[in-house]
Amino acid sequence: MALVVIGGVAAGLSAAARARRIDPRLEIVVLEKGPVISLGACGLPYFVEGRIREPEALTVFTPERFRKERNVDVRTGARAISISHPRREVLLESGARVAYEKLIIATGARADTPGISGAGQPHVFHLQTLDDAGRMRDFLRERKPRRAVVIGAGYIGVEAADALRRNDVQVTILERSSHALLRADDLLTAEVRKQLERHRVELRTGVNVAAIEPDRVAGLPCDMVVIAAGFKPNAELAADAGIELGRTGAIRTDDRMETNLRGVFAAGDCAEVLHLVSGRPTWIPLGTTANKCGRVAGANAAGARERFPGIVGTSIVSIFGMGFATTGFSVAEARAEGFAPVVARIEALSRPRYYQGVKTIVELVADRTTRRLLGGCVIGEDGAAGRINVVAAALHARLRVDEFEQLDLAYSPPFAPVWDPLLIAAQQLIKEL
């Protein structure tokens, strides 16, 4: 039996490694269009900043090492251009044909900016590949730009702005929507703006960029532009092969990560998954989800019976040392999903005042009818990751706010106060309900 995996980054390599563990005799081929596999793309902004010195630090495996340690045939520079499922073969750009019995599509996602003219100029950058980051770092060192515009206030956009500012570049972020970090949440956007402004980064929302001129964007003079907007799944290869896409435009899969074509699986940023709060398919491209889905797809392609239950959309980003963490739905998003949301927002100390506690903001959202938690947001310099993970676990368990308020959370002055900010927020939410 031959298993072919299209894509050699998070989901693809997780799938190949898991399939190998399930079946040591399985013939596995990974097709990667680029020269690098196993790229830790989330580290690219820190490479641009200079905190990560060598590009090799961002790759866990080389193709040679993966072949040796996993006994997987990894082929770089192998761009798939079509899939013929009746023939069970993948056609490569080189003209070669690769036969399969089972297929995993892990083609990821990309920045898509067809509506922005001038995006191909030498001072315009994306931040998705190692080559992108290398070009950007070289540009900073050699050209020493003074002013930059970042298009998009999502995770990549704010991280790029952080990296550029630490290189003494004046930065303005332009965001088409009225919100930052891809979340319809006024509180979150206001706090993101405050933190950016503390470090002399301007955030302008409601700005649609149609063109990039040689020396300016949307009337702003600049020497450098980073496009961090217009992300979309690489689903065209699958769609052309007769694989169904979902309402989000990503590949539709079941809980085994199998598509409508039997024996063809999809995982990672190209695929939909179930949102555990709404109960509907969603597309939230995150490395955590990609790795988990890849494992399930690889296991099932190798003959196991595993399932991926779904996600609640948990994420965190650092903006100049401040953690901005979210999970589930904001009030506006919950209302759009048909819930009757109630919200509580509080400020409390991350540790006792005598142990240098710092301000932490917590927002919790619950459904008025069922009192079930629907989402949360944690903002702070200390403990944001741990606290948002507690909220995420509660969403997975479908806890009501009354149950959440009674959680037995740890207390010790070096780590947390006797009443954790999460519990204070839950108490306030119960009052609102």
RAMO-V126217 format. One record per residue. RES is the residue in three letters. SS is DSSP state (A for helix, B for strand, O for the rest). OMEGA is omega in whole degrees, 0 to 359 (* if undefined). D_CENTER is the distance of its C-alpha to the mean C-alpha in whole Angstrom. Layout:
# RAMO-V126217
res:RES ss:SS omega:OMEGA d_center:D_CENTER
res:RES ss:SS omega:OMEGA d_center:D_CENTER
This chain:
# RAMO-V126217
res:MET ss:O omega:179 d_center:33
res:ALA ss:B omega:174 d_center:31
res:LEU ss:B omega:178 d_center:27
res:VAL ss:B omega:179 d_center:25
res:VAL ss:B omega:177 d_center:21
res:ILE ss:B omega:182 d_center:20
res:GLY ss:O omega:185 d_center:17
res:GLY ss:O omega:177 d_center:17
res:VAL ss:O omega:191 d_center:14
res:ALA ss:A omega:185 d_center:12
res:ALA ss:A omega:183 d_center:13
res:GLY ss:A omega:181 d_center:16
res:LEU ss:A omega:174 d_center:17
res:SER ss:A omega:179 d_center:16
res:ALA ss:A omega:181 d_center:18
res:ALA ss:A omega:181 d_center:21
res:ALA ss:A omega:180 d_center:22
res:ARG ss:A omega:178 d_center:22
res:ALA ss:A omega:179 d_center:24
res:ARG ss:A omega:179 d_center:26
res:ARG ss:A omega:180 d_center:27
res:ILE ss:A omega:184 d_center:28
res:ASP ss:O omega:181 d_center:30
res:PRO ss:O omega:184 d_center:32
res:ARG ss:O omega:185 d_center:34
res:LEU ss:O omega:172 d_center:31
res:GLU ss:B omega:184 d_center:31
res:ILE ss:B omega:178 d_center:27
res:VAL ss:B omega:175 d_center:26
res:VAL ss:B omega:179 d_center:23
res:LEU ss:B omega:180 d_center:23
res:GLU ss:B omega:185 d_center:20
res:LYS ss:O omega:183 d_center:21
res:GLY ss:O omega:181 d_center:20
res:PRO ss:O omega:188 d_center:22
res:VAL ss:O omega:173 d_center:20
res:ILE ss:O omega:173 d_center:18
res:SER ss:O omega:182 d_center:16
res:LEU ss:B omega:172 d_center:14
res:GLY ss:O omega:188 d_center:12
res:ALA ss:A omega:179 d_center:10
res:CYS ss:A omega:178 d_center:8
res:GLY ss:A omega:184 d_center:12
res:LEU ss:A omega:179 d_center:13
res:PRO ss:A omega:181 d_center:14
res:TYR ss:A omega:172 d_center:16
res:PHE ss:A omega:177 d_center:18
res:VAL ss:A omega:180 d_center:19
res:GLU ss:A omega:183 d_center:20
res:GLY ss:O omega:179 d_center:22
res:ARG ss:O omega:172 d_center:21
res:ILE ss:O omega:189 d_center:20
res:ARG ss:O omega:186 d_center:23
res:GLU ss:O omega:180 d_center:23
res:PRO ss:A omega:180 d_center:21
res:GLU ss:A omega:180 d_center:22
res:ALA ss:A omega:183 d_center:20
res:LEU ss:A omega:177 d_center:17
res:THR ss:B omega:180 d_center:18
res:VAL ss:O omega:182 d_center:19
res:PHE ss:O omega:162 d_center:21
res:THR ss:O omega:176 d_center:23
res:PRO ss:A omega:181 d_center:24
res:GLU ss:A omega:180 d_center:28
res:ARG ss:A omega:180 d_center:26
res:PHE ss:A omega:176 d_center:24
res:ARG ss:A omega:185 d_center:28
res:LYS ss:A omega:186 d_center:30
res:GLU ss:A omega:183 d_center:28
res:ARG ss:A omega:183 d_center:26
res:ASN ss:O omega:179 d_center:29
res:VAL ss:O omega:179 d_center:27
res:ASP ss:B omega:181 d_center:28
res:VAL ss:B omega:181 d_center:25
res:ARG ss:B omega:176 d_center:26
res:THR ss:B omega:184 d_center:24
res:GLY ss:O omega:183 d_center:25
res:ALA ss:O omega:182 d_center:25
res:ARG ss:O omega:177 d_center:24
res:ALA ss:B omega:180 d_center:24
res:ILE ss:B omega:175 d_center:25
res:SER ss:B omega:177 d_center:27
res:ILE ss:B omega:174 d_center:27
res:SER ss:B omega:183 d_center:30
res:HIS ss:O omega:176 d_center:30
res:PRO ss:O omega:178 d_center:34
res:ARG ss:O omega:184 d_center:34
res:ARG ss:O omega:178 d_center:31
res:GLU ss:B omega:177 d_center:31
res:VAL ss:B omega:178 d_center:28
res:LEU ss:B omega:180 d_center:29
res:LEU ss:B omega:179 d_center:28
res:GLU ss:O omega:179 d_center:29
res:SER ss:O omega:184 d_center:31
res:GLY ss:O omega:179 d_center:33
res:ALA ss:O omega:178 d_center:33
res:ARG ss:B omega:182 d_center:32
res:VAL ss:B omega:182 d_center:30
res:ALA ss:B omega:178 d_center:32
res:TYR ss:O omega:166 d_center:30
res:GLU ss:O omega:172 d_center:31
res:LYS ss:B omega:185 d_center:27
res:LEU ss:B omega:173 d_center:24
res:ILE ss:B omega:179 d_center:20
res:ILE ss:B omega:180 d_center:18
res:ALA ss:O omega:189 d_center:15
res:THR ss:O omega:173 d_center:15
res:GLY ss:O omega:181 d_center:11
res:ALA ss:B omega:184 d_center:10
res:ARG ss:B omega:170 d_center:12
res:ALA ss:B omega:184 d_center:13
res:ASP ss:O omega:185 d_center:16
res:THR ss:O omega:181 d_center:18
res:PRO ss:O omega:182 d_center:22
res:GLY ss:O omega:181 d_center:23
res:ILE ss:O omega:177 d_center:23
res:SER ss:B omega:180 d_center:26
res:GLY ss:O omega:183 d_center:27
res:ALA ss:O omega:182 d_center:23
res:GLY ss:O omega:182 d_center:25
res:GLN ss:O omega:186 d_center:27
res:PRO ss:O omega:180 d_center:27
res:HIS ss:O omega:181 d_center:26
res:VAL ss:B omega:186 d_center:22
res:PHE ss:B omega:162 d_center:19
res:HIS ss:O omega:178 d_center:16
res:LEU ss:O omega:184 d_center:13
res:GLN ss:O omega:182 d_center:12
res:THR ss:O omega:177 d_center:15
res:LEU ss:A omega:177 d_center:17
res:ASP ss:A omega:176 d_center:20
res:ASP ss:A omega:183 d_center:18
res:ALA ss:A omega:179 d_center:17
res:GLY ss:A omega:178 d_center:21
res:ARG ss:A omega:181 d_center:22
res:MET ss:A omega:180 d_center:21
res:ARG ss:A omega:177 d_center:22
res:ASP ss:A omega:180 d_center:26
res:PHE ss:A omega:179 d_center:26
res:LEU ss:A omega:183 d_center:26
res:ARG ss:A omega:188 d_center:28
res:GLU ss:A omega:185 d_center:31
res:ARG ss:A omega:180 d_center:31
res:LYS ss:O omega:179 d_center:30
res:PRO ss:O omega:180 d_center:28
res:ARG ss:O omega:185 d_center:29
res:ARG ss:B omega:180 d_center:27
res:ALA ss:B omega:172 d_center:24
res:VAL ss:B omega:174 d_center:22
res:VAL ss:B omega:180 d_center:18
res:ILE ss:B omega:180 d_center:17
res:GLY ss:O omega:181 d_center:14
res:ALA ss:O omega:172 d_center:13
res:GLY ss:O omega:184 d_center:10
res:TYR ss:A omega:181 d_center:8
res:ILE ss:A omega:181 d_center:9
res:GLY ss:A omega:182 d_center:12
res:VAL ss:A omega:177 d_center:13
res:GLU ss:A omega:177 d_center:13
res:ALA ss:A omega:179 d_center:15
res:ALA ss:A omega:177 d_center:17
res:ASP ss:A omega:181 d_center:17
res:ALA ss:A omega:181 d_center:18
res:LEU ss:A omega:181 d_center:21
res:ARG ss:A omega:178 d_center:22
res:ARG ss:O omega:173 d_center:23
res:ASN ss:O omega:175 d_center:25
res:ASP ss:O omega:176 d_center:27
res:VAL ss:O omega:174 d_center:26
res:GLN ss:B omega:189 d_center:26
res:VAL ss:B omega:170 d_center:23
res:THR ss:B omega:177 d_center:22
res:ILE ss:B omega:177 d_center:19
res:LEU ss:B omega:182 d_center:20
res:GLU ss:B omega:184 d_center:18
res:ARG ss:O omega:181 d_center:19
res:SER ss:O omega:178 d_center:18
res:SER ss:O omega:185 d_center:20
res:HIS ss:O omega:177 d_center:17
res:ALA ss:O omega:176 d_center:14
res:LEU ss:O omega:172 d_center:11
res:LEU ss:O omega:183 d_center:11
res:ARG ss:O omega:179 d_center:13
res:ALA ss:O omega:185 d_center:16
res:ASP ss:O omega:183 d_center:18
res:ASP ss:A omega:180 d_center:21
res:LEU ss:A omega:181 d_center:21
res:LEU ss:A omega:181 d_center:17
res:THR ss:A omega:179 d_center:18
res:ALA ss:A omega:180 d_center:21
res:GLU ss:A omega:175 d_center:20
res:VAL ss:A omega:180 d_center:18
res:ARG ss:A omega:179 d_center:21
res:LYS ss:A omega:182 d_center:23
res:GLN ss:A omega:178 d_center:21
res:LEU ss:A omega:182 d_center:21
res:GLU ss:A omega:176 d_center:24
res:ARG ss:A omega:182 d_center:25
res:HIS ss:O omega:173 d_center:24
res:ARG ss:O omega:170 d_center:26
res:VAL ss:B omega:180 d_center:23
res:GLU ss:B omega:175 d_center:23
res:LEU ss:B omega:176 d_center:21
res:ARG ss:B omega:179 d_center:22
res:THR ss:B omega:181 d_center:21
res:GLY ss:O omega:181 d_center:23
res:VAL ss:O omega:179 d_center:23
res:ASN ss:O omega:182 d_center:23
res:VAL ss:O omega:180 d_center:23
res:ALA ss:O omega:184 d_center:25
res:ALA ss:B omega:174 d_center:26
res:ILE ss:B omega:179 d_center:26
res:GLU ss:O omega:182 d_center:30
res:PRO ss:O omega:184 d_center:31
res:ASP ss:O omega:180 d_center:31
res:ARG ss:B omega:176 d_center:29
res:VAL ss:B omega:180 d_center:26
res:ALA ss:O omega:179 d_center:27
res:GLY ss:O omega:180 d_center:31
res:LEU ss:B omega:175 d_center:29
res:PRO ss:B omega:180 d_center:30
res:CYS ss:O omega:177 d_center:28
res:ASP ss:O omega:188 d_center:28
res:MET ss:B omega:180 d_center:25
res:VAL ss:B omega:174 d_center:22
res:VAL ss:B omega:178 d_center:18
res:ILE ss:B omega:180 d_center:16
res:ALA ss:O omega:182 d_center:13
res:ALA ss:O omega:176 d_center:13
res:GLY ss:O omega:180 d_center:14
res:PHE ss:B omega:178 d_center:11
res:LYS ss:B omega:182 d_center:12
res:PRO ss:B omega:173 d_center:12
res:ASN ss:O omega:186 d_center:15
res:ALA ss:O omega:184 d_center:17
res:GLU ss:A omega:180 d_center:20
res:LEU ss:A omega:179 d_center:22
res:ALA ss:A omega:182 d_center:21
res:ALA ss:A omega:180 d_center:23
res:ASP ss:A omega:180 d_center:26
res:ALA ss:O omega:180 d_center:26
res:GLY ss:O omega:179 d_center:27
res:ILE ss:O omega:184 d_center:24
res:GLU ss:O omega:171 d_center:23
res:LEU ss:B omega:180 d_center:20
res:GLY ss:O omega:183 d_center:19
res:ARG ss:O omega:181 d_center:19
res:THR ss:O omega:186 d_center:15
res:GLY ss:O omega:175 d_center:16
res:ALA ss:O omega:184 d_center:14
res:ILE ss:B omega:178 d_center:17
res:ARG ss:O omega:178 d_center:18
res:THR ss:O omega:171 d_center:19
res:ASP ss:O omega:184 d_center:21
res:ASP ss:O omega:172 d_center:20
res:ARG ss:O omega:182 d_center:21
res:MET ss:O omega:178 d_center:18
res:GLU ss:B omega:179 d_center:22
res:THR ss:O omega:178 d_center:22
res:ASN ss:O omega:175 d_center:25
res:LEU ss:O omega:184 d_center:27
res:ARG ss:O omega:180 d_center:28
res:GLY ss:O omega:178 d_center:27
res:VAL ss:B omega:183 d_center:24
res:PHE ss:B omega:176 d_center:20
res:ALA ss:B omega:182 d_center:17
res:ALA ss:O omega:176 d_center:14
res:GLY ss:O omega:187 d_center:10
res:ASP ss:O omega:178 d_center:8
res:CYS ss:O omega:190 d_center:12
res:ALA ss:B omega:171 d_center:13
res:GLU ss:O omega:170 d_center:13
res:VAL ss:B omega:180 d_center:13
res:LEU ss:B omega:173 d_center:16
res:HIS ss:B omega:188 d_center:15
res:LEU ss:O omega:179 d_center:17
res:VAL ss:O omega:181 d_center:18
res:SER ss:O omega:185 d_center:19
res:GLY ss:O omega:181 d_center:20
res:ARG ss:O omega:178 d_center:19
res:PRO ss:B omega:179 d_center:16
res:THR ss:B omega:175 d_center:13
res:TRP ss:O omega:178 d_center:10
res:ILE ss:O omega:186 d_center:7
res:PRO ss:O omega:178 d_center:4
res:LEU ss:O omega:181 d_center:3
res:GLY ss:A omega:179 d_center:6
res:THR ss:A omega:180 d_center:8
res:THR ss:A omega:181 d_center:8
res:ALA ss:A omega:180 d_center:9
res:ASN ss:A omega:181 d_center:11
res:LYS ss:A omega:179 d_center:13
res:CYS ss:A omega:178 d_center:13
res:GLY ss:A omega:178 d_center:15
res:ARG ss:A omega:181 d_center:17
res:VAL ss:A omega:179 d_center:19
res:ALA ss:A omega:180 d_center:19
res:GLY ss:A omega:179 d_center:21
res:ALA ss:A omega:183 d_center:23
res:ASN ss:A omega:176 d_center:24
res:ALA ss:A omega:180 d_center:25
res:ALA ss:O omega:174 d_center:27
res:GLY ss:O omega:179 d_center:29
res:ALA ss:O omega:177 d_center:27
res:ARG ss:O omega:179 d_center:27
res:GLU ss:O omega:181 d_center:23
res:ARG ss:O omega:175 d_center:21
res:PHE ss:O omega:188 d_center:18
res:PRO ss:O omega:181 d_center:18
res:GLY ss:O omega:185 d_center:15
res:ILE ss:B omega:171 d_center:12
res:VAL ss:O omega:174 d_center:13
res:GLY ss:O omega:183 d_center:9
res:THR ss:O omega:179 d_center:9
res:SER ss:B omega:176 d_center:7
res:ILE ss:B omega:178 d_center:9
res:VAL ss:B omega:176 d_center:10
res:SER ss:B omega:175 d_center:14
res:ILE ss:B omega:183 d_center:16
res:PHE ss:O omega:175 d_center:19
res:GLY ss:O omega:179 d_center:19
res:MET ss:B omega:179 d_center:18
res:GLY ss:B omega:175 d_center:15
res:PHE ss:B omega:188 d_center:14
res:ALA ss:B omega:180 d_center:12
res:THR ss:B omega:172 d_center:12
res:THR ss:B omega:180 d_center:12
res:GLY ss:B omega:186 d_center:14
res:PHE ss:O omega:167 d_center:16
res:SER ss:O omega:179 d_center:17
res:VAL ss:A omega:182 d_center:21
res:ALA ss:A omega:180 d_center:21
res:GLU ss:A omega:179 d_center:18
res:ALA ss:A omega:178 d_center:20
res:ARG ss:A omega:179 d_center:23
res:ALA ss:A omega:179 d_center:22
res:GLU ss:O omega:175 d_center:21
res:GLY ss:O omega:177 d_center:25
res:PHE ss:O omega:173 d_center:25
res:ALA ss:O omega:191 d_center:27
res:PRO ss:B omega:171 d_center:25
res:VAL ss:B omega:187 d_center:27
res:VAL ss:B omega:171 d_center:25
res:ALA ss:B omega:178 d_center:26
res:ARG ss:B omega:180 d_center:25
res:ILE ss:B omega:169 d_center:27
res:GLU ss:B omega:179 d_center:27
res:ALA ss:B omega:179 d_center:28
res:LEU ss:B omega:180 d_center:29
res:SER ss:O omega:177 d_center:26
res:ARG ss:O omega:176 d_center:29
res:PRO ss:O omega:183 d_center:33
res:ARG ss:A omega:181 d_center:34
res:TYR ss:A omega:178 d_center:37
res:TYR ss:A omega:175 d_center:34
res:GLN ss:O omega:175 d_center:32
res:GLY ss:O omega:179 d_center:30
res:VAL ss:O omega:185 d_center:28
res:LYS ss:B omega:174 d_center:26
res:THR ss:B omega:177 d_center:24
res:ILE ss:B omega:177 d_center:23
res:VAL ss:B omega:173 d_center:22
res:GLU ss:B omega:176 d_center:21
res:LEU ss:B omega:180 d_center:22
res:VAL ss:B omega:177 d_center:22
res:ALA ss:B omega:177 d_center:24
res:ASP ss:B omega:184 d_center:26
res:ARG ss:O omega:185 d_center:30
res:THR ss:O omega:185 d_center:31
res:THR ss:O omega:184 d_center:30
res:ARG ss:O omega:178 d_center:29
res:ARG ss:B omega:174 d_center:26
res:LEU ss:B omega:181 d_center:23
res:LEU ss:B omega:181 d_center:20
res:GLY ss:B omega:180 d_center:17
res:GLY ss:B omega:179 d_center:17
res:CYS ss:B omega:177 d_center:16
res:VAL ss:B omega:180 d_center:17
res:ILE ss:B omega:179 d_center:18
res:GLY ss:B omega:180 d_center:20
res:GLU ss:O omega:188 d_center:21
res:ASP ss:O omega:172 d_center:22
res:GLY ss:O omega:183 d_center:20
res:ALA ss:A omega:182 d_center:17
res:ALA ss:A omega:181 d_center:15
res:GLY ss:A omega:182 d_center:18
res:ARG ss:A omega:180 d_center:19
res:ILE ss:A omega:177 d_center:16
res:ASN ss:A omega:175 d_center:16
res:VAL ss:A omega:179 d_center:19
res:VAL ss:A omega:179 d_center:18
res:ALA ss:A omega:178 d_center:16
res:ALA ss:A omega:178 d_center:19
res:ALA ss:A omega:177 d_center:21
res:LEU ss:A omega:177 d_center:19
res:HIS ss:A omega:182 d_center:19
res:ALA ss:O omega:180 d_center:23
res:ARG ss:O omega:181 d_center:23
res:LEU ss:O omega:168 d_center:25
res:ARG ss:B omega:184 d_center:27
res:VAL ss:A omega:178 d_center:27
res:ASP ss:A omega:177 d_center:31
res:GLU ss:A omega:180 d_center:30
res:PHE ss:A omega:183 d_center:27
res:GLU ss:O omega:181 d_center:29
res:GLN ss:O omega:180 d_center:31
res:LEU ss:O omega:181 d_center:29
res:ASP ss:O omega:182 d_center:30
res:LEU ss:O omega:185 d_center:28
res:ALA ss:O omega:175 d_center:29
res:TYR ss:O omega:168 d_center:31
res:SER ss:B omega:186 d_center:33
res:PRO ss:O omega:179 d_center:33
res:PRO ss:O omega:188 d_center:31
res:PHE ss:O omega:186 d_center:28
res:ALA ss:B omega:175 d_center:28
res:PRO ss:O omega:181 d_center:31
res:VAL ss:O omega:171 d_center:33
res:TRP ss:O omega:181 d_center:32
res:ASP ss:O omega:177 d_center:28
res:PRO ss:A omega:177 d_center:26
res:LEU ss:A omega:182 d_center:24
res:LEU ss:A omega:176 d_center:28
res:ILE ss:A omega:178 d_center:29
res:ALA ss:A omega:179 d_center:27
res:ALA ss:A omega:178 d_center:27
res:GLN ss:A omega:179 d_center:31
res:GLN ss:A omega:180 d_center:31
res:LEU ss:A omega:177 d_center:29
res:ILE ss:A omega:176 d_center:32
res:LYS ss:A omega:180 d_center:34
res:GLU ss:A omega:179 d_center:32
res:LEU ss:O omega:* d_center:32
